[in-house]
Amino acid sequence: MSLATLPPIQPIPSSSSSILSSPRTKGKEVRSADYEDWENLKELFARAAERYDADDIPEALPLLRAVIRECHRFLIDHPDPSVVYTNPPLHRSDRSPDAITPTEERLTRDWGMDADPSPSPNYSAHRRRSSHRAAELPTAFHAIFGIALFLMGNLVAQDPAVVLPGEPDQPSTYWLAALDVFETGENLPSRTGGSHFDTAEDWRMAIVWGRTLVCLADEKVTYNIKMAKAQADASATPTGEYCYYPSGSSFSMSEPQWPPTSPFHAIAQFRPPVTRRMSLYSASAHDIMVLAMDQFSRGIFHMPHPHYSHTHNPSFIHTPGTTSGPAHSAYFSSSCAPPSHYSSPYATSSASGADSSVSFSRPKELFTIASEVLGVAERLTSGSQRHYWASWADSVFNQMKNEADMDAWRGPILSARGRCWLVMGSAPVEEMESALEAGNTEVLHSAEAEEAREGLAMAISFFERAKGQRAINLAAAAAARSADGDGDSSATSGAVDDVSPLLVEALLVLANLTVDENKREELYTRAQTEAGEDLQLDLDIGDAAPAPPPAESDQGPKDGEGDEPMDVS
C-alpha cells in the first residue's frame, strides 16, 4: 500500500493524533510491521522533512507525529527493526561442513563460478526476495526515528504551544530521547556481533547526533544564564553581576514515568542502561560540545564528497536523496544558505531523471554544523571556551572554500568567519578589563592583547569583504529586477546579512585595545562613520586607553540582529 492511498493528514490534528497514542489503536487491522511498511515509513519521513524544510509547521507537525507513531509500532514489533529491511548475510556463519547445500550453489556462493544456469528453486526464490531490496544500513530505522525526535524538539523549542495534551512540553525531552535512539542504533547486534563487515557509516545519524548535543548545550547555557539572573535579582545583586553555574540543567536526572503506550516508554526499554539523561545532567555546555565534536568528525569524514566518484565514497549509496536513503537532506537546511539548489533540495527531486546528488549539498551540511556551533560559542561565559569553539567553527567554514561554489557561498562564509574572529579577538578582553579599569595600560603590551588585536583585525577584514559582497549581490538583484520587471531578487540579496553592527563592534573593541592614540581615534572615527547617528562617541578621552566593553555573556550577536549601540564614553 503506497502513501498515495492513505487518507490525507489534517494540518491541525486532534488530541487523538498525539505521539503518545498507542500505535495499536490506529486502524482496524493489527499486524506486524513488514518491508512494505518500511518503504511507507521512509516516504512519510521524506514528506515530513520536506515540510519542515519549507517552514510549513502546520503540515510538518502531524507528519512528524505520524513518523514517531509508526516508528513506535516498528519498535514494539521488532526490538531490532533492521531485520525488516536488511538482507541476511549469505555467507556461512561457521566452519562446519555444509553437506546439505547443493554443490552448484556452493560453487556460486563461495567461488562465484557459473556452475549451472538453473540452480535449485529454493535458492532462486531467496535471491528474488533479496534482490528487490535496496542497500540499507542497519541503523537506517534509528536514524529516521532519532531525526524525527530531533526535529520535533526543535519545533517545541520554537513554540511550546504546539504540543498536544499529554505530550512533553520541554524540547530537551525529545532531544534526550533522540540521543537514546541513536545510542541504541549504534549498539545493534548487527553492528556489534561481527557477523558481516559493512564499512559504510551512517553519516546522517552522526551529524544529527552532534546537532542534538549542540541543542542541549545551547539549552544548558540559556537555562544557566536565566537561573543566575534570577538568583541575582532575588539577592539584589548589582545589574550585570551574577554567579553563573555552568553545570545546571533544565531537565531532571530521573526519567519520567511514561505510560506503556508512549514511544518514550519503548525507547527506554531498548536503550543502554546508562542513559544520556544521567550522563549529561551534570555536564557543562563545553563538555557536551566535546561530545558533539566527536560525532561531527565522524559524520564529516564519512559524508559523501560530490567531487569524487562513488567508488571513493564508501557511504555514497546511503546519501539522502538517493533511492536507498530514507529522505533528502532537508533537515540539514540553513537559513543563511545561498540560493539555487543549495537552499531547496526539493526543487528538482520530482523531475524525472534528475541527478540524485543535486539533493545533497556537502557545503550546506558543513555550513549548518559550523553555524550552530558558533551560535553556542558566542554565548559561553568562559573566554577560553568561546575562543576554542569559535576557532573550531572557523576551521569548518575555511574548509568550505575547497568544496563549495564560492560564487554562491562567498558572502555567507565571509560573514560567518568574521563572527568567528570577532569572538576569538574579544575572548581575552574580559581578563584585561579589570586592569584597564584600574588604569594599568601595561596589559595592552602583553602577548594576549597582541593576539586579540590580530583577531579583531581579521574580523574587520572579513566584515568589510562581506559588505562588499553584499553590495555586489544587491546590485545584481537590482539589475535582475530591471531586466525582468517583476523578478524576485530576495534570494540573491538575502544571502548576505548586513554585518555593519558587527563591524562597528569589532572596530570599538580594537580601539579600546590600541595603544597608539592616533590609531585609536582613527578606529573610533571609522566606527562612528559606519554606525552613523546610532552611535554617540565622546572622543575627548585623554591619554589613557578606555576600558574595553564587557564581553558578551548573555547573548552573542546573530548576524547583527538585536545589537545595542555601544557606549564607550
C-alpha positions in Angstrom: 0.0 0.0 0.0 1.5 3.3 -1.1 1.2 6.6 0.7 -1.0 7.8 -2.2 -3.8 5.6 -1.0 -3.5 6.7 2.6 -6.1 9.3 3.9 -4.6 12.8 4.0 -3.3 14.0 7.3 -5.0 17.1 8.6 -2.8 20.2 9.2 -4.4 20.6 12.7 -4.6 17.2 14.3 -7.0 16.3 17.1 -5.8 15.2 20.5 -6.1 11.6 19.3 -3.2 12.1 17.0 -0.8 12.8 19.8 2.6 10.9 19.7 1.6 9.3 23.0 -1.3 7.5 21.3 -0.9 3.8 21.1 0.1 2.7 17.6 -2.2 -0.4 18.0 -5.3 1.8 18.1 -4.6 3.3 14.7 -6.6 1.3 12.2 -8.6 -1.9 12.4 -6.0 -4.4 11.2 -3.3 -5.4 13.7 -0.3 -6.9 12.0 3.4 -6.9 12.4 5.4 -4.2 10.6 6.9 -5.5 7.4 9.1 -4.3 4.5 6.2 -2.6 2.8 5.6 -0.6 6.0 9.3 0.3 6.0 9.0 1.7 2.5 5.9 3.7 3.6 7.7 5.0 6.6 10.6 6.3 4.5 8.2 8.1 2.2 6.3 9.6 5.2 9.6 10.8 6.8 10.6 12.3 3.4 7.4 14.3 3.4 7.8 15.4 7.0 11.4 16.6 6.3 10.3 18.4 3.2 7.5 20.3 5.1 9.9 21.1 7.9 12.5 22.4 5.5 9.8 24.6 3.9 8.8 26.0 7.3 5.3 24.6 6.9 4.8 23.9 10.6 1.1 23.1 10.4 1.9 20.3 7.9 5.2 19.2 9.4 3.9 18.7 12.9 1.3 16.0 12.1 3.7 14.3 9.7 6.4 14.1 12.3 3.9 12.8 14.8 2.9 10.1 12.3 6.5 9.2 11.8 7.1 8.9 15.6 4.0 6.7 16.0 5.0 4.4 13.1 8.5 4.1 14.5 6.9 3.2 17.8 5.0 0.4 16.1 8.2 -0.9 14.5 9.9 -0.9 17.8 7.1 -2.8 19.5 7.1 -5.5 16.8 10.8 -5.7 16.3 13.4 -4.9 19.0 15.9 -4.8 16.2 13.9 -3.2 13.3 16.8 -3.7 10.9 15.7 -7.3 10.4 12.8 -5.9 8.3 14.8 -4.2 5.7 18.4 -5.6 5.7 19.3 -8.7 3.7 20.5 -11.7 5.8 24.2 -12.5 5.2 24.6 -15.1 2.5 28.0 -16.4 3.8 28.3 -19.2 6.3 28.4 -18.3 10.0 30.6 -21.2 10.9 33.3 -23.6 9.5 31.3 -26.8 9.8 30.7 -28.8 6.6 27.5 -27.8 4.7 26.7 -31.1 3.3 23.0 -30.4 2.6 23.8 -27.4 0.4 23.9 -28.5 -3.3 27.3 -28.3 -4.9 26.2 -25.9 -7.6 25.0 -23.4 -5.1 28.2 -23.7 -3.0 30.3 -23.1 -6.1 28.3 -20.0 -7.0 28.1 -18.7 -3.4 31.8 -19.4 -2.4 33.7 -19.1 -5.6 31.4 -17.0 -7.9 31.6 -19.8 -10.6 28.9 -20.3 -13.2 28.3 -24.0 -12.5 24.7 -24.4 -13.6 22.4 -21.8 -15.3 19.4 -23.2 -13.4 20.1 -23.5 -9.6 17.7 -25.0 -7.2 14.2 -23.4 -6.9 14.7 -22.5 -3.3 17.9 -20.7 -3.9 16.4 -18.7 -6.8 13.4 -17.7 -4.7 15.6 -16.5 -2.0 17.6 -14.5 -4.5 14.5 -12.9 -5.9 13.2 -12.0 -2.4 16.5 -10.4 -1.5 17.4 -8.6 -4.8 14.4 -6.3 -4.7 15.6 -4.6 -1.5 17.8 -1.5 -1.8 21.0 -1.4 0.2 20.2 -0.1 3.7 22.4 0.5 6.7 21.3 -1.4 9.9 20.9 2.0 11.6 18.6 3.4 9.0 15.5 3.0 11.2 17.1 4.6 14.2 18.4 7.4 12.1 14.8 8.2 11.0 13.4 7.8 14.5 16.1 9.9 16.1 15.9 12.6 13.4 12.1 12.9 13.8 12.5 13.3 17.5 15.2 15.9 16.9 13.0 17.9 14.6 10.1 17.7 17.0 12.2 19.0 19.8 13.3 21.9 17.5 9.6 22.8 16.9 8.8 22.6 20.6 11.8 24.9 21.3 10.5 27.4 18.9 6.9 27.4 20.2 6.0 25.2 23.2 2.3 25.8 22.3 2.5 23.3 19.5 2.4 20.3 21.9 -0.8 18.4 22.4 -2.3 17.3 25.7 -0.1 14.7 27.3 2.9 15.4 25.1 6.2 16.6 26.7 6.5 20.4 26.5 10.2 20.5 27.1 12.4 20.3 23.9 15.1 18.5 25.9 12.8 15.5 26.4 12.7 15.0 22.6 16.5 15.6 22.2 17.4 13.2 25.0 15.1 10.6 23.5 16.8 11.1 20.1 20.2 10.5 21.8 18.9 7.3 23.3 17.7 6.1 19.9 21.0 6.9 18.3 22.8 5.1 21.1 20.5 2.1 20.7 21.1 2.0 16.9 24.9 2.2 17.4 24.8 -0.9 19.6 22.6 -3.1 17.4 23.6 -6.8 17.3 24.1 -6.5 13.6 26.8 -3.8 14.2 28.5 -5.3 17.3 28.1 -9.0 16.6 30.7 -9.1 13.8 28.5 -11.2 11.5 29.4 -9.1 8.5 31.8 -6.4 7.6 29.9 -3.3 6.3 32.3 -0.4 6.4 29.7 2.2 5.5 28.8 4.5 8.3 25.5 6.3 8.8 26.9 9.8 8.5 23.4 11.3 8.6 22.8 9.8 12.1 26.2 11.0 13.3 25.6 14.6 12.1 22.2 14.9 13.7 23.6 13.2 16.8 26.1 16.0 17.1 23.5 18.7 16.3 21.2 17.3 19.0 24.1 17.6 21.5 24.6 21.2 20.4 21.0 21.9 21.0 21.3 20.5 24.6 24.4 22.6 25.1 22.6 25.7 23.9 19.7 25.0 26.2 22.0 24.5 29.1 23.7 27.8 28.5 20.3 29.6 28.3 19.0 27.9 31.4 22.1 28.6 33.5 22.1 32.3 32.5 18.4 32.6 33.3 18.8 31.0 36.7 21.9 33.1 37.5 20.0 36.3 36.7 17.0 35.2 38.7 19.3 34.5 41.7 21.0 37.9 41.3 17.6 39.6 41.2 16.5 37.8 44.3 19.6 38.8 46.2 19.6 42.4 45.0 22.9 41.9 43.2 24.0 44.9 41.1 22.9 44.7 37.5 25.2 42.7 35.3 26.9 40.9 38.2 25.7 37.4 39.0 27.2 34.0 39.7 27.0 31.6 36.7 26.8 27.8 37.4 27.8 26.1 34.1 26.6 22.6 35.1 22.9 23.3 35.8 20.3 21.5 33.7 16.8 22.3 32.6 15.9 18.6 32.8 16.0 16.3 35.8 18.3 13.3 36.2 15.5 10.9 36.9 13.5 9.6 34.0 9.8 10.5 33.9 7.3 7.6 34.3 6.0 7.3 30.8 2.7 5.3 30.1 3.2 2.0 28.4 1.6 3.4 25.2 4.2 6.1 24.9 7.1 5.9 22.4 9.3 7.2 25.1 8.5 4.1 27.2 9.5 1.9 24.3 12.7 3.9 23.8 13.6 3.4 27.5 13.1 -0.3 27.2 15.8 -0.8 24.5 18.4 1.8 25.2 21.7 1.2 27.1 21.5 1.0 30.9 23.4 4.3 31.4 21.2 6.9 29.7 22.3 10.2 28.2 20.0 11.9 30.7 22.1 10.6 33.6 25.5 11.4 31.9 24.5 14.9 30.6 22.7 16.2 33.7 25.9 17.4 35.4 27.9 18.0 32.3 28.8 21.6 31.3 28.0 23.0 27.9 31.6 22.7 26.9 31.7 19.0 27.8 28.6 18.4 25.7 30.1 20.3 22.8 33.2 18.0 23.0 30.8 15.0 22.6 29.2 16.7 19.7 32.6 17.4 18.0 33.3 13.7 18.1 30.1 12.9 16.2 30.7 15.8 13.7 34.2 14.5 13.0 32.8 11.0 12.3 29.9 12.3 10.2 32.0 14.7 8.1 34.6 12.0 7.5 32.1 9.6 6.1 29.9 12.3 4.4 29.9 11.7 0.6 32.1 14.1 -1.4 30.4 15.0 -4.7 33.7 15.8 -6.3 34.8 12.2 -6.0 33.3 9.1 -7.8 31.1 6.7 -5.9 34.0 4.3 -5.7 35.8 6.7 -3.4 32.7 7.3 -1.3 32.1 4.3 1.0 28.7 5.7 2.0 27.7 7.2 -1.3 24.8 4.7 -1.7 23.4 5.9 1.5 23.3 9.6 0.5 20.0 11.3 1.3 18.1 11.8 -1.9 19.1 8.5 -3.5 16.8 5.6 -3.8 18.5 3.8 -0.9 18.2 6.7 1.5 15.2 7.4 3.6 14.9 11.0 2.7 16.6 14.1 1.3 18.9 16.2 3.4 16.3 18.9 4.1 16.6 18.6 7.8 20.1 20.0 7.5 18.9 23.3 6.0 20.3 26.6 7.0 18.5 29.9 6.7 21.8 31.5 5.6 22.4 29.2 2.7 22.8 30.8 -0.7 20.2 30.4 -3.5 19.7 27.7 -6.1 19.7 24.0 -5.1 21.7 24.7 -2.0 18.7 26.1 -0.2 16.0 23.9 -1.6 17.0 20.4 -2.5 13.4 19.5 -3.4 13.3 21.9 -6.4 14.4 19.1 -8.7 13.5 16.0 -6.8 10.3 15.5 -8.6 11.8 15.8 -12.1 12.2 12.5 -13.9 15.8 11.5 -14.3 17.1 14.2 -12.0 20.5 13.7 -10.6 20.1 12.5 -7.0 23.3 14.2 -6.0 21.7 17.6 -6.5 19.5 16.9 -3.4 22.6 16.7 -1.3 25.0 19.6 -0.6 28.1 18.9 1.4 28.8 22.6 1.7 25.4 23.2 3.2 25.9 20.4 5.7 29.2 21.9 6.8 27.8 25.5 7.0 24.9 24.4 9.2 27.2 22.5 11.6 29.6 25.3 11.9 26.8 28.0 12.3 25.2 26.1 15.1 28.5 25.6 16.9 29.3 29.3 16.5 25.9 30.2 17.9 26.7 28.4 21.2 30.3 29.7 21.2 29.1 33.3 21.2 27.1 32.7 24.4 29.5 30.8 26.5 30.7 32.7 29.6 34.3 31.4 29.5 36.6 33.4 27.2 38.9 30.4 26.6 35.9 28.2 25.7 34.4 30.9 23.4 37.8 31.1 21.6 38.1 27.3 21.3 34.7 26.7 19.7 34.8 29.8 17.5 38.2 28.6 16.2 36.6 25.1 15.5 33.7 26.7 13.6 36.1 28.9 11.6 38.1 25.8 10.6 34.9 24.3 9.1 34.0 27.5 7.4 37.5 27.7 6.0 37.3 24.1 4.7 34.3 25.1 2.6 36.4 27.2 0.2 37.8 23.9 -1.2 34.4 22.3 -1.6 31.8 25.0 -2.3 30.8 27.1 -5.3 32.4 30.3 -4.0 30.3 32.5 -6.3 27.2 31.3 -4.2 28.8 30.9 -0.8 31.4 33.7 -0.6 29.1 36.2 1.2 27.8 33.8 3.9 31.3 32.4 4.5 32.9 35.8 4.9 30.2 37.0 7.3 30.4 33.8 9.4 34.2 33.8 9.5 34.1 37.5 10.6 31.8 36.4 13.5 34.3 33.7 14.4 37.2 36.1 14.6 35.2 38.6 16.5 34.6 36.0 19.2 38.2 34.9 19.2 39.5 38.5 19.3 37.1 39.6 22.1 37.7 36.5 24.2 40.8 37.8 26.2 39.2 41.2 26.8 37.3 40.3 30.0 40.6 39.2 31.6 42.2 42.5 30.8 39.2 44.6 31.7 39.9 45.0 35.4 43.5 46.1 34.8 42.4 48.7 32.3 39.7 50.0 34.6 42.4 50.4 37.2 44.5 52.5 34.8 47.1 49.8 34.1 47.8 50.2 30.4 50.8 47.8 30.5 48.4 45.0 29.9 48.0 46.3 26.4 51.6 45.4 25.6 51.1 41.7 26.6 51.0 38.8 24.2 47.3 38.2 24.9 46.5 41.8 23.9 48.5 41.5 20.7 46.7 38.2 19.8 43.4 39.9 20.5 44.2 42.8 18.2 45.2 40.4 15.4 42.0 38.5 15.8 39.9 41.7 15.7 41.8 42.9 12.6 40.9 39.7 10.9 37.3 40.1 11.9 37.2 43.6 10.5 38.8 42.4 7.2 36.1 39.6 6.8 33.3 42.0 7.6 34.4 44.6 5.1 34.7 41.9 2.4 31.3 40.6 3.3 29.9 44.2 3.0 31.5 44.4 -0.5 29.9 41.1 -1.5 26.5 42.2 -0.2 26.8 45.4 -2.3 27.6 43.2 -5.4 24.5 41.0 -4.6 22.3 44.0 -4.2 23.5 45.5 -7.5 22.8 42.1 -9.2 19.4 42.0 -7.7 18.6 45.5 -8.9 19.7 44.6 -12.4 17.6 41.5 -12.3 14.5 43.5 -11.3 15.1 46.0 -14.1 15.6 43.2 -16.6 12.6 41.0 -15.6 10.3 43.7 -14.4 8.8 41.7 -11.6 11.7 39.4 -10.9 12.1 38.1 -7.3 15.6 39.0 -6.1 15.1 38.3 -2.4 17.1 35.1 -2.5 20.1 36.8 -4.1 20.1 39.9 -1.8 19.3 37.9 1.4 22.2 35.5 1.1 24.5 38.0 2.9 23.1 39.8 6.0 24.1 43.3 7.0 27.2 43.0 9.1 27.6 46.7 9.8 26.7 46.3 13.6 29.3 43.6 13.9 31.8 45.7 12.1 31.2 48.6 14.5 31.6 46.3 17.5 34.9 44.9 16.1 36.2 48.5 15.5 35.3 49.7 19.0 36.8 46.7 20.8 40.0 47.0 18.7 40.1 50.7 19.5 39.9 50.0 23.2 42.9 47.7 22.9 45.0 50.1 20.8 47.9 51.8 22.5 48.6 54.5 19.9 46.2 57.4 20.5 46.1 58.5 16.8 45.2 54.9 15.6 42.7 54.6 18.4 40.9 57.8 17.4 41.0 56.7 13.8 39.2 53.5 14.7 36.6 55.4 16.7 36.0 57.6 13.7 35.6 54.6 11.4 33.1 53.1 13.9 31.2 56.4 14.1 31.1 56.7 10.3 29.9 53.1 10.0 27.2 53.4 12.6 26.0 56.8 11.7 23.7 58.5 14.2 23.1 55.3 16.1 26.4 55.6 17.9 27.4 58.6 20.0 31.1 58.8 20.9 33.0 61.1 23.2 36.5 61.2 21.7 37.9 63.5 24.4 39.3 60.6 26.4 42.8 61.8 27.4 45.9 59.8 27.3 44.8 56.6 28.9 43.1 53.9 26.9 39.5 53.5 27.8 38.3 50.3 29.4 37.0 47.8 26.9 33.3 47.0 26.9 32.3 43.8 28.8 32.5 40.7 26.7 29.1 39.3 25.7 27.9 36.6 28.0 24.1 36.7 27.7 23.5 36.6 24.0 26.1 36.7 21.2 25.5 38.6 18.0 23.4 36.9 15.4 24.5 38.4 12.2 23.9 41.9 13.6 20.4 41.3 14.8 19.5 42.8 18.2 22.8 44.7 18.7 22.6 47.6 21.0 24.6 50.8 20.4 27.8 50.6 22.4 28.6 53.4 24.8 32.4 53.8 25.2 32.4 57.3 26.7 
